[in-house]
Amino acid sequence: MTARKEVPTVAQSTETDWVSRFADEVIAEAERRAPGKPVVVASGLSPSGPIHLGNLREVMTPHLVADEIRRRGRECVHILSWDDYDRYRKVPAGIDPSWSEHIGKPLTSVPAPPGSPYPNWAEHFKAPMAEALREMGIEFHPISQTEMYTSGAYREQILHAMRHRREIDAVLDRYRTKDKPGAKKPKQQQKPVDEAELAAAEGSGAAAEDDGSAGEAGYYPYKPYCSVCDRDVTTVTSYDDETTELAYTCACGHGETVRLSEHNRGKLVWKVDWPMRWAYEGVVFEPSGVDHSSPGSSYVVGGQIVREVFGGEQPIGPMYAFVGISGMAKMSSSKGGVPTPADALEIMEAPLLRWLYARRRPNQSFKIAFDQEIQRTYDEWDALERKITEGAAQPADVAAYRRATRTATGELPSTPRPLPYRTLASVVDITTGHDEQTLRILGELDPDNPVKSLEETRPRLDKAERWITTQVPADQRTRVRDEPDTERLAALGDTERESLRLLLDGLDDHWSLDGLTTLVYGVPKIQAGLAPDAKPTPELKVAQRSFFALLYTLLVGRDTGPRLPTLLLAVGADRVRKLLAA
């Protein structure tokens, strides 16, 4: 057996680190409930469609807590329940409308989307999420609810729920207010900020399932899938507690009587299924989305059902807030939906994505950038790393960084030489991914310590290139002029002409990223009679902006673009002289 790499507890102050605070509470609660046994935390995901970045919070929150518990030497199991026995609810955009014939079937009985290599709908959407979780270093114990129900694993729990159906009905009836005269709608806990967050609030597909409301034959918390059409458009008409014989009819016209002690093609309704699993698995910690926080929600009702019916306890855990997206308009893989973790990992490294979740308390909403903001996010990440190296970071920030970059089992893969993301993006934008050209430019960024191989800059380089090619619209891409703009050059004023001469004269002595930065900011200072290291004044800033706009116009044909020092390096000294020679 390989020895586990020793990793210290990251938090220096439980007052500032939310993960450590939850770990303290979960360990204490686990000791009270089941002393000496492994701590169980849980997540649940419904593979009814692309599993998006809002759903990822359902997994990241318990993962971070479980990982902290493991760091302390305690055994902790993170269950990930795949709600793949949920009913197929609707045909998403981009799928052949003929898939509507499968509405009402278990997700594992629905064919995968056209062209998919997976055997069914559920597996098609589970696979990329599972792969993304592995890339992020998230350890979990997967449980397929299809396997659990169809194997008879929950048989005793189902029979128990049916015997106690009247008690369950009484609990649910406390919250059945929507049809009662004068009933007030429950107050919404948090208003989604935009369309992306609204979609992210939907949570598991199971959350909207009915609660088995009582019909003419009485209340039944079990819903069979029809043995003929395989759909759940069924109605239980009678049940015998002694023989466990259950009769049902289906909208397809089929009707039959089965023995529930032997029948494995059905499931408990969601508001009973969830608390049943809490008791069955002994879950101590499980977060839930704000869509579960209103009176009568599955989480609130489940807390009473698990105690009053199954003799268990509700997990502790926070309600987590929305995760929004900026710049999702260009996303295509989710058919116009909210981007998935797999989409995010195409353009950002796993530690950065982990950090976005680790640094915010679960009840704090935040956005993940797919637009230009991603460059600022990376700048913030790199600045934090420098602060930590210098010993200047706050304890909570250090804790979030450590949780992002490593787990209890060791370090996550990282880029050996993490050059600024915005620099890499600018370079691959200009070179259109040409490796030889890219290496030439990166090698000139710092002549005293040149990049000698692109492998030093990967995977960050690949993420930046993917961002440029998939997220930046064509009209915002950088295209360097092939020939000088003779008309603009002929119209130059004396001050403009002098600024270009000063720049070109200084190229050879300043040919590095730092040198060119000094040069392009210094030209307007020299023209104003100031020293190159003079602090900028409002007037000087105006002159600098005017100079920069001139350079962009002459080099790329518009008044903005990548950072000028990077652009100049990418264009090359000879071509710069050709395009700027007045």
C-alpha positions in Angstrom: 0.0 0.0 0.0 1.4 3.4 -1.0 1.9 5.8 1.9 -0.4 8.8 1.8 1.5 12.0 1.3 1.4 14.0 4.6 -0.5 17.2 4.2 -1.0 19.6 7.2 -4.3 21.1 8.1 -4.5 24.2 6.0 -6.5 26.5 8.2 -4.7 28.7 10.7 -7.9 30.3 12.0 -11.2 28.6 12.1 -12.8 32.1 12.5 -11.8 33.0 8.9 -12.0 29.7 7.1 -15.5 28.3 6.4 -14.3 24.9 5.5 -12.6 24.3 8.8 -15.6 25.5 10.7 -17.9 23.1 8.9 -15.3 20.3 9.4 -15.4 20.9 13.2 -19.2 20.7 13.2 -19.4 17.6 11.1 -16.8 15.7 13.1 -18.6 16.6 16.3 -22.0 15.6 14.8 -20.6 12.3 13.4 -19.2 11.4 16.9 -22.6 12.1 18.4 -24.5 10.0 15.9 -22.1 7.2 15.1 -18.9 7.3 17.2 -15.9 5.6 15.6 -17.5 5.1 12.2 -16.4 6.8 9.0 -17.9 10.3 8.5 -20.4 10.3 5.6 -21.0 13.4 3.5 -23.2 13.4 0.4 -24.0 15.1 -2.9 -26.8 14.3 -5.4 -26.8 15.1 -9.1 -29.5 14.4 -11.7 -28.0 13.6 -15.2 -31.1 14.9 -16.9 -29.0 17.2 -19.1 -25.7 19.0 -19.0 -24.6 19.1 -15.3 -23.6 22.8 -15.0 -21.3 24.9 -12.9 -24.2 25.7 -10.5 -24.6 22.0 -9.8 -20.8 21.8 -9.2 -21.3 23.6 -5.9 -23.4 20.6 -4.8 -20.3 18.6 -5.0 -17.5 21.1 -4.2 -19.0 22.1 -0.8 -19.0 18.6 0.7 -15.7 17.7 -1.1 -13.9 20.6 0.6 -15.3 19.6 4.0 -14.5 15.9 3.4 -11.0 16.7 2.3 -10.4 18.8 5.5 -11.6 15.9 7.6 -9.2 13.6 5.8 -6.4 16.0 6.3 -7.0 15.6 10.0 -6.6 11.8 9.8 -10.3 10.9 9.9 -11.9 8.5 7.5 -14.5 10.3 5.5 -16.7 9.0 2.6 -18.1 11.4 0.1 -21.2 9.8 -1.5 -22.2 11.0 -4.9 -25.7 9.8 -5.7 -26.5 9.9 -9.4 -30.3 10.4 -9.6 -30.3 8.4 -12.8 -33.6 6.7 -11.9 -35.4 10.1 -12.2 -38.0 10.4 -14.9 -37.1 12.0 -18.2 -39.0 15.3 -18.1 -38.5 17.2 -21.3 -36.7 17.2 -24.7 -34.0 19.9 -24.5 -33.2 22.3 -27.3 -31.2 20.7 -30.1 -32.6 17.2 -29.6 -34.9 15.5 -32.1 -38.5 16.2 -30.9 -39.2 12.5 -31.4 -37.4 12.0 -28.0 -40.7 13.1 -26.5 -41.9 9.5 -26.7 -39.5 8.8 -23.8 -40.9 11.4 -21.4 -41.7 9.6 -18.2 -39.1 6.8 -18.5 -36.1 6.5 -16.2 -33.1 8.4 -17.5 -31.2 5.2 -17.8 -34.0 3.8 -20.2 -33.8 6.8 -22.5 -31.5 6.5 -25.6 -28.5 8.8 -25.5 -28.5 11.9 -27.8 -27.7 11.1 -31.5 -24.0 10.3 -32.0 -23.2 9.6 -28.4 -21.0 6.6 -27.5 -22.9 6.0 -24.3 -25.6 3.4 -23.8 -28.3 5.8 -22.5 -29.2 9.4 -21.7 -28.0 9.3 -18.1 -24.6 7.9 -18.9 -24.1 10.4 -21.6 -24.3 13.3 -19.1 -22.7 11.5 -16.2 -19.5 10.8 -18.0 -18.2 14.3 -18.7 -19.1 15.4 -15.1 -17.3 12.4 -13.6 -14.2 13.1 -15.7 -14.2 16.8 -14.7 -14.5 15.8 -11.0 -11.5 13.5 -11.4 -9.5 16.3 -13.1 -10.3 18.5 -10.1 -9.0 15.9 -7.6 -12.5 15.2 -6.2 -12.7 11.8 -4.6 -16.2 10.3 -4.4 -18.1 7.1 -4.0 -20.6 6.9 -6.8 -24.1 5.4 -6.3 -26.4 4.8 -9.2 -30.0 5.1 -8.0 -31.1 2.9 -11.0 -28.8 0.2 -9.6 -30.1 0.6 -6.1 -33.7 0.5 -7.0 -33.6 -2.2 -9.6 -31.4 -4.5 -7.4 -33.9 -4.4 -4.6 -31.4 -2.7 -2.2 -34.1 -0.3 -0.9 -36.9 -3.0 -0.7 -37.3 -2.9 3.1 -37.3 0.9 3.0 -40.0 1.0 0.3 -42.2 -1.5 2.2 -41.6 0.6 5.4 -42.7 3.8 3.6 -45.8 2.1 2.3 -46.7 0.8 5.8 -46.3 4.4 7.1 -47.9 6.1 4.1 -50.5 7.8 6.3 -47.9 9.3 8.5 -46.0 10.5 5.4 -49.2 12.0 4.0 -49.9 13.8 7.3 -46.4 15.4 7.2 -46.8 16.5 3.5 -50.3 17.8 4.2 -48.9 20.4 6.6 -47.4 22.1 3.6 -50.0 21.5 0.9 -51.1 25.1 0.8 -51.1 25.9 -2.9 -54.7 24.8 -3.4 -56.1 26.1 -0.1 -58.1 29.3 -0.2 -56.2 32.3 0.9 -52.9 30.5 1.0 -49.8 32.7 0.6 -47.0 31.7 -1.7 -43.7 31.0 0.2 -41.4 33.9 0.1 -38.5 33.4 -2.3 -35.2 33.3 -0.4 -32.9 34.7 -2.9 -33.6 36.4 -6.2 -31.5 35.1 -9.2 -29.4 37.8 -10.7 -29.6 36.7 -14.3 -30.8 34.0 -16.7 -27.7 31.8 -16.0 -28.3 31.9 -12.3 -32.0 31.1 -12.7 -31.1 28.0 -14.7 -28.5 27.1 -12.1 -31.1 27.3 -9.3 -33.1 24.4 -10.7 -30.9 21.9 -9.0 -31.6 18.2 -9.4 -34.3 17.2 -11.8 -35.8 15.3 -9.0 -36.5 18.4 -7.0 -39.6 19.3 -9.0 -41.1 15.8 -8.7 -44.6 15.4 -7.2 -45.0 14.1 -3.7 -47.4 11.3 -4.4 -50.4 13.5 -3.5 -53.4 11.5 -2.4 -55.9 10.4 -5.0 -59.2 8.6 -4.8 -57.6 5.4 -3.6 -55.6 7.1 -0.9 -52.0 8.3 -0.6 -49.0 6.2 -1.9 -45.4 7.4 -1.7 -44.3 4.8 -4.4 -44.5 5.3 -8.1 -44.2 2.2 -10.4 -42.7 2.4 -13.9 -45.1 0.6 -16.2 -44.0 -2.8 -17.3 -45.3 -2.2 -20.8 -44.4 1.4 -21.7 -41.7 1.9 -19.0 -43.1 5.3 -18.1 -44.2 6.6 -14.7 -47.6 7.8 -15.9 -49.1 5.3 -13.5 -51.7 5.5 -10.7 -51.6 3.1 -7.7 -55.2 1.9 -7.2 -54.7 -0.3 -4.2 -52.1 -1.8 -1.8 -52.2 -4.6 0.7 -49.8 -4.3 3.6 -49.9 -8.0 4.4 -49.4 -9.5 0.9 -47.6 -6.4 -0.4 -49.7 -6.7 -3.5 -49.9 -3.4 -5.4 -52.3 -2.7 -8.2 -51.7 0.1 -10.7 -53.1 1.5 -14.0 -51.1 3.3 -16.6 -52.0 6.1 -19.0 -51.0 3.7 -21.8 -53.9 1.5 -20.9 -52.0 -1.2 -19.1 -52.9 -2.3 -15.6 -51.6 -5.1 -13.4 -51.0 -6.2 -9.8 -47.5 -6.8 -8.6 -46.0 -8.0 -5.3 -44.0 -5.1 -4.0 -41.8 -7.4 -2.0 -40.5 -8.7 -5.4 -41.1 -5.7 -7.7 -38.1 -3.6 -8.7 -39.4 -1.2 -11.3 -40.4 1.9 -9.4 -39.2 4.4 -6.9 -40.3 6.4 -3.9 -41.4 9.9 -4.7 -38.6 12.5 -4.3 -39.8 14.0 -1.0 -39.7 10.5 0.6 -36.8 9.1 -1.4 -34.3 11.8 -0.2 -34.9 11.4 3.5 -35.0 7.6 3.1 -31.4 7.8 1.7 -30.2 10.0 4.5 -31.2 7.3 7.0 -30.0 4.4 4.8 -26.5 5.9 4.2 -26.1 7.7 7.6 -25.4 11.0 5.9 -24.1 13.6 8.4 -23.4 16.5 6.0 -25.1 17.5 2.8 -25.6 21.0 1.4 -28.7 22.0 -0.6 -29.5 24.7 -3.1 -31.7 27.7 -2.3 -34.5 26.0 -4.3 -34.9 23.7 -1.3 -35.1 26.4 1.3 -38.8 27.4 1.1 -41.5 25.9 3.3 -42.8 22.7 1.8 -39.6 22.0 -0.1 -38.1 18.6 -0.2 -35.4 19.5 2.2 -37.7 21.0 4.8 -40.3 18.2 4.5 -37.5 15.6 4.4 -36.2 16.6 7.8 -39.5 15.7 9.3 -40.0 12.5 7.3 -36.5 11.2 8.1 -37.2 11.6 11.9 -40.9 10.6 12.1 -40.9 7.8 9.5 -37.3 6.4 9.1 -36.0 7.0 12.5 -33.0 8.9 11.2 -31.6 12.4 11.4 -31.4 15.1 8.8 -27.9 16.0 7.7 -26.4 19.3 8.7 -25.3 21.5 5.9 -25.7 25.0 4.4 -28.0 26.3 1.7 -25.7 27.3 -1.1 -26.2 30.3 -3.3 -26.2 30.7 -7.1 -23.2 30.5 -9.3 -23.6 32.8 -12.2 -21.7 33.0 -15.5 -20.3 36.0 -17.3 -19.7 35.8 -21.0 -21.6 32.6 -21.7 -23.2 33.8 -24.9 -20.6 32.1 -27.0 -20.9 28.7 -25.3 -22.2 26.1 -27.7 -21.5 22.7 -26.1 -24.4 23.1 -23.7 -26.9 24.0 -26.5 -27.4 27.5 -25.1 -27.5 26.3 -21.5 -25.3 27.1 -18.6 -21.6 26.0 -19.1 -20.5 22.8 -17.5 -17.4 22.0 -15.4 -15.9 20.3 -18.5 -16.4 23.6 -20.4 -14.7 25.6 -17.7 -11.8 23.2 -17.5 -11.1 23.7 -21.2 -10.2 27.4 -20.5 -8.9 27.3 -16.9 -6.7 25.0 -14.8 -8.3 22.8 -12.2 -6.8 24.6 -9.2 -8.2 27.9 -10.4 -11.7 26.5 -10.8 -11.4 24.9 -7.3 -10.3 28.2 -5.9 -13.4 30.0 -7.1 -15.6 27.7 -5.0 -13.2 27.5 -2.0 -12.7 31.2 -1.4 -16.5 32.0 -1.1 -18.7 30.8 1.7 -21.5 28.6 0.4 -24.1 31.3 1.0 -22.2 33.8 -1.1 -23.1 33.9 -4.8 -20.3 34.5 -7.4 -19.7 34.4 -11.1 -17.4 32.4 -13.3 -15.9 34.3 -16.2 -15.9 33.0 -19.7 -15.3 36.5 -21.2 -12.4 38.9 -20.8 -12.9 38.8 -17.0 -11.1 35.5 -17.0 -7.8 37.4 -17.5 -8.5 39.5 -14.4 -9.4 36.3 -12.4 -6.0 34.8 -13.4 -4.2 38.0 -12.4 -5.8 37.8 -9.0 -4.9 34.2 -8.7 -1.2 34.9 -9.6 -1.1 37.9 -7.3 -2.3 35.7 -4.4 0.4 33.2 -5.1 3.0 35.9 -4.9 1.6 37.2 -1.6 1.7 33.7 -0.1 5.4 33.4 -1.2 6.1 36.7 0.4 4.2 35.8 3.6 1.8 38.7 3.1 -1.5 36.8 2.5 -4.4 36.6 5.0 -4.9 33.2 6.7 -8.3 32.7 5.0 -6.8 33.4 1.6 -3.9 31.0 2.3 -6.4 28.3 3.3 -8.4 28.8 0.1 -5.3 28.6 -2.0 -4.0 25.5 -0.3 -7.4 23.8 -0.7 -7.4 24.8 -4.4 -3.9 23.5 -5.2 -3.9 20.2 -3.2 -6.0 17.7 -1.6 -5.4 15.3 1.3 -3.7 12.9 -1.1 -1.3 15.4 -2.7 -0.8 18.3 -5.1 -2.9 18.8 -8.2 -1.0 19.2 -11.5 0.1 22.7 -12.2 1.9 24.7 -14.9 5.7 24.6 -14.2 6.1 28.2 -15.5 2.8 30.0 -15.1 3.2 33.1 -17.3 0.4 35.6 -17.1 -2.8 34.2 -18.7 -3.4 37.5 -20.6 0.1 37.3 -22.1 -0.4 33.8 -23.2 -3.8 34.6 -24.7 -2.4 37.6 -26.6 0.5 35.5 -28.0 -1.6 32.6 -29.2 -4.2 35.1 -30.6 -1.5 36.7 -32.7 0.3 33.5 -33.7 -3.0 31.6 -34.2 -1.4 28.7 -32.2 1.7 28.3 -34.4 4.1 26.6 -31.9 7.4 27.9 -33.4 6.2 31.5 -33.4 4.7 31.1 -30.0 8.0 29.8 -28.5 10.0 32.6 -30.2 7.8 35.2 -28.6 7.7 33.6 -25.1 11.4 33.1 -25.3 11.9 36.9 -25.7 9.6 37.9 -22.8 12.5 37.6 -20.4 15.9 37.3 -22.1 17.7 36.6 -18.8 15.5 33.6 -18.2 14.0 32.6 -21.5 11.2 30.0 -22.0 13.0 27.1 -23.7 10.1 24.8 -24.3 6.3 25.3 -24.6 5.9 22.4 -22.1 7.1 24.7 -19.4 4.0 26.8 -20.0 1.4 24.0 -20.2 -1.4 23.4 -19.4 -2.0 27.1 -18.9 -0.9 27.9 -22.5 -3.4 25.3 -23.9 -6.2 26.7 -21.7 -5.5 30.3 -23.0 -5.4 29.1 -26.6 -8.7 27.3 -26.1 -10.2 30.4 -24.6 -9.1 32.5 -27.5 -10.4 30.1 -30.1 -13.8 29.3 -28.5 -14.8 32.4 -26.4 -13.4 35.4 -28.2 -15.6 36.6 -31.1 -13.9 36.7 -34.5 -14.3 40.5 -34.7 -12.3 40.8 -31.4 -9.4 38.6 -32.5 -6.1 40.3 -33.3 -5.0 40.5 -36.9 -1.7 42.3 -37.5 -1.6 44.4 -40.7 0.2 42.9 -43.6 1.2 46.4 -45.0 1.7 49.8 -43.5 -1.3 52.2 -43.2 0.2 54.7 -45.6 -2.8 57.0 -45.4 -2.6 57.3 -41.6 1.2 57.6 -41.7 1.0 60.4 -44.2 -1.4 62.3 -41.9 0.8 62.1 -38.8 1.4 65.3 -36.9 4.8 66.3 -35.6 4.2 65.0 -32.1 3.0 61.7 -33.4 5.9 61.4 -35.8 8.3 62.1 -33.0 6.7 59.5 -30.7 7.1 56.8 -33.3 10.7 57.7 -33.8 11.4 57.5 -30.1 9.8 54.1 -29.9 11.7 52.7 -32.9 15.0 54.1 -31.7 14.5 52.3 -28.4 13.4 48.9 -29.6 16.8 47.2 -29.7 17.8 48.3 -26.2 14.3 47.4 -24.7 13.5 44.1 -26.4 11.9 42.2 -23.5 8.5 42.3 -21.9 9.7 44.6 -19.1 11.9 46.7 -21.4 9.1 47.3 -23.9 6.7 48.2 -21.0 9.2 50.8 -19.8 9.6 52.1 -23.4 5.9 52.4 -24.4 5.0 54.1 -21.2 8.1 56.2 -21.3 7.8 57.8 -24.8 5.1 60.2 -23.8 7.0 61.1 -20.6 10.1 62.0 -22.6 8.0 64.1 -25.0 6.6 65.9 -22.0 10.2 66.6 -20.7 9.9 64.1 -17.8 12.1 61.4 -16.7 11.2 57.8 -17.9 10.4 56.8 -14.3 8.2 59.9 -13.5 4.9 59.3 -11.9 2.0 59.8 -14.3 -0.1 62.9 -14.1 -3.7 63.2 -15.5 -2.3 65.1 -18.5 0.4 62.4 -19.0 -2.2 59.6 -18.9 -4.2 61.3 -21.7 -1.0 61.5 -23.8 -0.2 57.9 -23.1 -3.7 56.7 -24.1 -3.4 58.8 -27.3 0.0 57.2 -28.1 -1.3 53.7 -27.4 -4.3 54.2 -29.7 -2.0 55.4 -32.5 0.2 52.2 -32.2 -2.9 50.0 -32.2 -4.3 51.7 -35.3 -1.0 51.3 -37.2 -0.4 47.7 -36.0 -3.8 46.1 -35.9 -6.2 48.5 -37.5 -8.2 49.4 -34.4 -7.7 51.5 -31.3 -7.4 48.7 -28.8 -5.8 45.3 -28.6 -3.5 43.1 -26.5 -1.1 44.7 -24.1 1.3 46.7 -26.3 4.6 45.2 -25.0 3.3 41.7 -25.7 1.9 42.8 -29.1 5.3 44.3 -30.1 7.2 41.1 -29.1 4.7 39.0 -31.1 4.9 41.2 -34.2 8.7 41.2 -34.1 11.1 44.1 -34.4 11.5 44.1 -38.2 7.8 44.0 -38.9 7.2 46.7 -36.2 9.7 48.9 -38.0 8.0 48.2 -41.4 4.5 49.1 -40.1 5.6 52.2 -38.0 8.2 53.8 -40.2 6.8 57.3 -41.0 
